[in-house]
């Protein structure tokens, strides 16, 4: 049952992540798209399945994009998650670490084609 639940969360997250990446690449106006559904999938999967520590080390990595002045939460950078040419901006460093573990666990490919 746990394996099936994890697969379901991985599939749902892939769809939501694709939409989030598309918006971040071509934003409409100055709107910021936050994905509560993606965060929910990650949180539920992390609660339902024991993700090995090795998942934190994989093709998806935590990164950052520097800012000229302080941004949200007083950070001097935007936390990011990246693999190849795919970069996802997130709200907090903790969210970045959780998303990396989740994406590596799911074996998620990058989203450069498209």
Secondary structure, DSSP 8 states (H G I E B T S, - for coil): -HHHHHHHHHHHHHHHHHHHHHHHHS--TT-----HHHHHHHHHHHHHS---GGGGSSSSEEEEEE-SS--GGG-SEEEEEEETTEEEE-S-HHHHHHHHHHHHHHT-------
